[in-house]
Amino acid sequence: MPIYHITRCRLAVLAPVLVNWLVFQAVSFTPTSSPTIRNIAASSIRPSDLKVQEDADNVDIAIVGAGIGGLCAGAILNTLYGRNVGVYESHYLPGGCAHAFDRKAANNLTFTFDSGPTILLGCSREPFSALRQVLDVVDQKVDWIRYDGWGMIEDPGKSVEKRWKYELGKDAFQQGPLKEFGGDLEEFEALREATRDLVVGQTIPTMAMRPGSSALVPLLRYFPTLVKLLKQGPELTGTFAPYMDGPKFVVKNPWLRNWLDALAFSLSGLPASRTAAAAMAFVLDDMHRDGAALDFPKGGLGEVIDALVRGLEQGENGSKLHLRNHVNSIDFSEDTSRATGLTLKNGKRVYAKDGVICNAPVWALKNLIDDDNAKAKVGDYTNDEKHGTPPQTWLSTSEGSIISKVRSPIKDETKEKSLLKACNSAEMTGSFLHLHIAIDATGLDLDEMEAHYTVMDRGLGGDSNLIINGVPDGPCGELNMIAVSNPCRIDKTLAPEGYMIIHAYGAGNEPYHIWEGMKNNSTEYKALKEERAQVLWRAIESVIPDVRRRTVLDLVGSPLTHERFLRRPRGTYGAATEDYFKDGSTPIVNFVLAGDSIFPGIGVPAAAISGASAANAFVNPFQHWKCLDSLGL
């Protein structure tokens, strides 16, 4: 279901993630001994802090990583605040998990694939997503194609196979699949009503976000909505468990429970009980309203990344994206009171006058902070902790792999007092398995297909005979839910005439431990890729039965691919909901975090919010307020 990339890119609409973020800030709005973001403007580095390197880059703000969060931050800082920004990226392409890439087939034709997110929501019509809001404020345009839903295929090729369509809009789901497959309409509507107040914050713009104890200042512009949010209390920042299993609500209907778990897994890589309550509430509300639709960027997601890069580099500030520039370390002043820049793998220095934004995964932070004094400031590890593996959502048992229904026990209750301990103890969700193919489309009628399918290989409820360590199979089971993106159905310009591109993937349901320790050029690795990819081929064959005969190019991406090319530790999708950092502030005043482990978490819209928030950290609240005035927000 395209929810995979509706809020991973996955619900690319602002409300659910924004609501959670706001309440996190409101609840924590008390003076602390930690440095506050308002001091960043006064914390520019002094000449005495620098040992000048002649060929160094000199910028106002250095950003580690050109993912969605880093690019959004850079585009805002450059376009709205006139800063000289340098974005430093290891990969040869920008976009992080959302990059697009080209490959040439044996027939000498070149095909362009999206590596991850391909389907969005809230980009063509209001209410606009965080991504669309950022594109608008940095004066960048992307053309969007709207469509109404996606195809569902359960138990492909079996006698019990089901085919149906999930259509967005008022009553379409209720009078269609919910009614047809034994869901409880009354219970579904009661659940929607019980969660409706969780989405009251959707009118607050992305550009109002900032981290730290000054976060509430710009939100005072939207005081009536802010009051409504605060009235909701802690439910807004918690998981959906109280609405699945009580005390707020109890979902009893088996089919509806399975459907909610499937939706939740596509949002967070976790079952409904561990997914953010506000995110689930938004899905229940927004996807069933009049006028709801999905969006696809004409030309593919690479067009979105190109637009953000244009926003970063436009004008005369000197801002620039630096590809193939791996960051070896983040540098700090001698007294560790300020971030002073970066040291690249090639030895080159980057001097950042105003500070540093880190868009790398939080688990990488311990290796990026090389200075012992800086480590002490943000909470160093013991030797055992340095080499430990963070907790994992997927558990390996003698009977197979299962996803944990509850958060792994926290061994160190003091982790919240230490940034690095919190980073290393954040639970990792599962990884990905990808199959990108280009096919000869001769004789195929694209108009009879959907632009996206969700194929439940063992059915929506999983295999009733499959029980691992006492845990029954289900929607969140290993490689059960497979997304099949068929974008040529709505944008025929994506492939050479007579051809199609297709991307099948399991997102968050491929355990890393199966692949751990393998060499990427080994016979064993190649054999495992072929074996594991069979479920992806099967999913595509449920749409195009003779697809293997038509294939002119096929590429399998494993968790090791994610780890190696995208610098994702253990190939992870991101942090579990319970371990999102409440914002990007750190104990070092001009060192700010962004990305999919910073609240509101995983997904294109969430990453865009974290990037906007990080950018706003580098102006004081009054400058931020003035910017909102100029934008008419």
Beta strands, then each sheet from edge to edge (+ up, - down):
strand 1: 57-64
strand 2: 85-88
strand 3: 100-104
strand 4: 110-114
strand 5: 144-147
strand 6: 149-154
strand 7: 162-167
strand 8: 294-297
strand 9: 320-322
strand 10: 327-332
strand 11: 339-344
strand 12: 349-358
strand 13: 394-397
strand 14: 400-403
strand 15: 431-440
strand 16: 452-456
strand 17: 467-468
strand 18: 471-472
strand 19: 481-485
strand 20: 499-510
strand 21: 551-557
strand 22: 591-593
sheet 1: 9+ 2+ 1+ 12+ 11- 10+
sheet 2: 9+ 2+ 1+ 12+ 22+
sheet 3: 3+ 4-
sheet 4: 5+ 8-
sheet 5: 7+ 6- 16- 19+ 20- 15+ 21-
sheet 6: 13+ 14-
sheet 7: 17+ 18-
end
